[in-house]
Amino acid sequence: MNTLSRLEATIAERLAAGEASTSYVAQLHARGLPVIARKFGEEAVEATVAALAGSREELAGEAADVLFHLLVLLGEKGVPLADVLSELDRREGTSGLEEKASRSN
């Protein structure tokens, strides 16, 4: 099991347990989807800032925050990481320009 899969499993456990007093994930869950989505967006902005003005280490840390909060968001919505990976597999070998154009139609 890779790091993201282990993290996904841990997040699922904490979402199910709902112990907001001891779990950041459960606290986010208790506050609801809009808060989780906003937190993911904040982390994405912080990663962008780190990419433009920070060090490699800062970017790595912010990227980890983005991945963590994405997994929380996916877990909240019941979307398994495997579905995201399958979509990436489906897109493999397709030009990004072609893939983007196919979504516009």
C-alpha positions as CSV (number, residue, x, y, z in Angstrom):
1,M,0.0,0.0,0.0
2,N,1.5,3.4,-1.0
3,T,1.5,6.6,1.1
4,L,-1.6,8.1,-0.5
5,S,-3.6,4.8,0.0
6,R,-2.6,4.6,3.6
7,L,-3.5,8.2,4.1
8,E,-6.9,7.7,2.4
9,A,-7.6,4.7,4.8
10,T,-6.7,6.8,7.8
11,I,-8.9,9.7,6.7
12,A,-11.8,7.2,6.1
13,E,-11.4,5.8,9.6
14,R,-11.4,9.3,11.1
15,L,-14.4,10.4,9.1
16,A,-16.3,7.3,10.3
17,A,-15.3,7.7,13.9
18,G,-16.4,11.3,14.1
19,E,-14.3,12.1,17.2
20,A,-14.0,15.9,16.6
21,S,-12.3,16.4,19.9
22,T,-9.3,14.2,18.9
23,S,-9.2,14.4,15.1
24,Y,-8.7,17.3,12.7
25,V,-10.4,15.3,9.9
26,A,-13.4,14.7,12.1
27,Q,-13.5,18.4,13.0
28,L,-13.5,19.3,9.3
29,H,-16.2,16.7,8.7
30,A,-18.3,18.2,11.5
31,R,-18.0,21.7,10.0
32,G,-19.3,20.4,6.6
33,L,-18.5,20.2,2.9
34,P,-18.2,23.9,2.3
35,V,-15.5,24.3,5.0
36,I,-13.6,21.3,3.6
37,A,-13.8,22.6,0.1
38,R,-12.7,26.1,1.2
39,K,-9.8,24.6,3.2
40,F,-8.7,22.7,0.1
41,G,-8.8,25.9,-2.0
42,E,-6.8,27.8,0.7
43,E,-4.1,25.1,0.6
44,A,-4.0,25.2,-3.2
45,V,-3.5,29.0,-3.1
46,E,-0.7,28.5,-0.5
47,A,0.9,26.0,-2.8
48,T,0.7,28.4,-5.7
49,V,2.3,31.2,-3.6
50,A,5.1,28.8,-2.5
51,A,5.7,27.8,-6.1
52,L,6.1,31.5,-7.1
53,A,7.9,32.8,-4.1
54,G,9.0,30.1,-1.7
55,S,11.7,27.5,-1.5
56,R,11.5,23.9,-2.7
57,E,10.9,22.8,0.9
58,E,8.0,25.2,1.3
59,L,6.4,24.0,-2.0
60,A,6.8,20.4,-0.9
61,G,5.1,21.2,2.4
62,E,2.2,23.0,0.8
63,A,1.8,20.3,-1.8
64,A,1.5,17.8,1.0
65,D,-1.2,20.0,2.5
66,V,-3.0,20.1,-0.9
67,L,-2.9,16.3,-1.3
68,F,-4.1,15.8,2.3
69,H,-7.0,18.2,2.0
70,L,-7.9,16.8,-1.4
71,L,-8.1,13.3,0.1
72,V,-10.3,14.7,2.9
73,L,-12.6,16.3,0.3
74,L,-12.8,13.1,-1.8
75,G,-13.5,11.1,1.3
76,E,-16.3,13.5,2.4
77,K,-17.9,13.1,-1.1
78,G,-17.4,9.3,-1.2
79,V,-15.0,9.4,-4.1
80,P,-12.3,6.8,-3.8
81,L,-8.7,7.7,-4.8
82,A,-8.9,4.7,-7.1
83,D,-11.5,6.5,-9.2
84,V,-9.1,9.5,-9.5
85,L,-6.2,7.2,-10.5
86,S,-8.5,5.4,-13.0
87,E,-9.3,8.8,-14.6
88,L,-5.6,9.6,-14.8
89,D,-5.0,6.2,-16.4
90,R,-7.7,6.9,-18.9
91,R,-6.1,10.2,-19.9
92,E,-2.6,8.7,-20.1
93,G,-1.2,9.1,-23.6
94,T,-3.7,11.8,-24.5
95,S,-2.5,15.3,-25.3
96,G,-3.6,17.7,-22.5
97,L,-4.9,20.0,-25.3
98,E,-7.0,17.1,-26.7
99,E,-8.3,16.1,-23.3
100,K,-9.3,19.7,-22.4
101,A,-11.0,20.1,-25.8
102,S,-13.0,16.9,-25.3
103,R,-14.4,18.3,-22.0
104,S,-15.5,21.6,-23.7
105,N,-18.0,19.8,-26.0
